[in-house]
Amino acid sequence: MGYTKNDQYDEEALQKLSYHYKEILNLLGEDASREGLIKTPVRVARSMQFLTQGYDQDPAEILNSARFVEEYRQMVLVKDMELYSLCEHHLLPFYGKAHVAYIPNGHITGLSKIARVVDAFARRLQVQERLTVQIRDCIQQTLNPLGVAVVIEAEHMCMQIRGVQKQHSVTLTSAFTGAFLKDPKTREEFMHLIK
């Protein structure tokens, strides 16, 4: 029994992306035909398809795939979910943690589905602000809870390795609905729990 890699890619897109990445290497002054770079265009094309697989996922469908009737009406919090995304301005990674809470209103969803929703939106070309709001809105519109809270803390390589080169900067974004927006105590409880 050996290791079997099971990757699935859009072959037509893979070929087109590979061609363009080979051209990019040549335009940068490299020799795309040298030994270390021969397979690089295909590897980068596969990597980009993986890193942007969120375009092929429906986050609302993910939540609905494990939606259950439940009368629980207290905060459900999934915190410290790692996330990886690509900045749409420079195509450089940003990465960090998402903290997501909701207060059910007759329906709950599987805990892993919250993490999958984060990934479905993160695996697209993004800005952190939009990502935060998309996660919030998807949960609010799909589950219709009494409130949703999302906080994302991330480091952006576009700020770390280019431009201002601030190595230890962290960006925090937040988005709230319902009880988290209207009730300061509920929001404070959430913020206390994610510290």
N, C-alpha and C positions, 0 to 999 in steps of 0.2 A: 504494500500500500504506500504509494508515494503522494506527493503534493500535486494536486491538479488545480491549475489556475482557471477560474471561470469568469472571464471578462466578457462583457457584452458591449459592443460599440456599433454605432451607425457607420457601416463600412464606407458608404459614399462620402459622408462628411469626413471620416477619418482620412481618406485619400486626398480630399481637397485641402483639409487643414495641413496635412503632411507636406503637400506641395508648397503651400504658402510659408510654412515654417522653414523649409529648406531655403526658399528665396530670402527669408529674413536673415538666416545665418550668413548667406552669401553677401547680402547687403551690409551686414555688420563687419565684413572684412574677413570672415572665417572661410575655411574650405569645407563645405558641407559634405565633401566626399572623403575626408580623412577618417581614419579608423574610429576615433572616439566620437565622431559626429554622424556617422552613417545612419544609425538608427534613431538619432535624437529627434528628427522631425516627427516620426511615428510615435515615439514616447511622449513628446509634448502634446501631440494631437490627442492621444488617449488620456493624458492627464487633464487637458482642458475639457474633454467630454465628461470625465468623472467630476471635475470641480464645478461644472455647470449642469449637472444632472437634474437639478431642481426644476428646470424648465419643463421637464417631462413628468413632473409630479403634481398632483392636485391636493393641496394641503387640507381643504375641506373634506375631501374624500377620505383622507387619512384619518381625520377625527371621527368621521361617521362610521368608519370600519370597526370601531370599538366604542360605540355610543350605547350607554345603558341608562335605563330609568332608575333614578336613585333620589331619595329625599334628603340626602346630606346637603346642608346649607352652610357649611363652614369653609374656610379657605383651604384650597388644595394648592400646594406649592411644590414645584419641581425646580430646584436651584442648582447652580454650578454645572449646567450643561455646557460642555465645551462646544464651541462653534468655530467654523472655518469658512471664510468667504473671500471673494475677490473684489477689491475696490474697482468700481467701474471707471474711475478716472485714470488709473495707471496700470490696471490689471496686476496689481500686487496684492498679496494676501493681507487680510486682517483677521485676527483670531482672538478669542477670549471666552467669556462665559455669558450664558443667558440665564436669567431667573424669571420664571413664568408662574403666575398664580391666577386662579379664578375661583369664584364663589358659585357653586352649582345652583341651578334653578330648575330642578327636576331631572336633569341629565348630567351624567359624568362621562368621561372618556378614559380609555386606557392611559396610564401614565407614560408609557413609551411613545404614545401617539403625540404627546406634547413635544417630546424630543425630536420626533420625526418631522413635525411641522416646522420646528426651528431649522432643521437641516434642509427641508424642502425650499424654504425661502433663502437660507444662507448659501445654498449651492446654485447661486445665480450671480450675475454681475450686480453689485449692490453698493449702496451707501448705508452706513449704520443706522442713520435716522429712519430711512424708509423700511429697513429690515425690522426695526423695533415696532413700527406702526403696523406693518403687514402681519406680523405674528399676533399682535393684539386684536386687529380687526378680524382676522380669520377665526380666532377662538370666539370672539363676541358674536359674529354673524352665524357661526355654525352651531354653537352650543346654547346661545342666548342665555349666558349666565348673569348673575346679579352684578358682576363686575370682573374685569380682567386687569392684571398688572404685569407689565413686562419691563425689565431692566436689563440692559446689555452693557457689559464693560469689556472693551476690546483694545488691543494694540494694533496699530496700523503701520505696516512696513513702508508704506508710501511716506510716512513721517519719520521713520526710523533710519532708513538706508538711503534716502534721497531728500531733496528739499531741505527742510529745517534740521533734519537729522537729530531729533529728540528721542533718544533711545528708551527712556523710561516713561514716556507719556502714555496715559490711559484715557480713553474716551468713554464717558458714561452717557447713555441715553435712556429715557424712560417714556412709557406711554400707559395711560390708565383709562378705564371706563367705569361707569356705574359706581358701586360702593367705594371703590378705590379712589375715585375722583371726588365724590361728594362727602365722604366720611373721613376726616383727618385721622381718626383713631385706627380705622382699617388700613389706611395707607401707612401709618406709622408702624403698625404691627408687621406688615409686609416688609418694610424697610429694615426693621429690627431683625427679622428672621433671616434676611439675606446677608447680613453683616458677618 
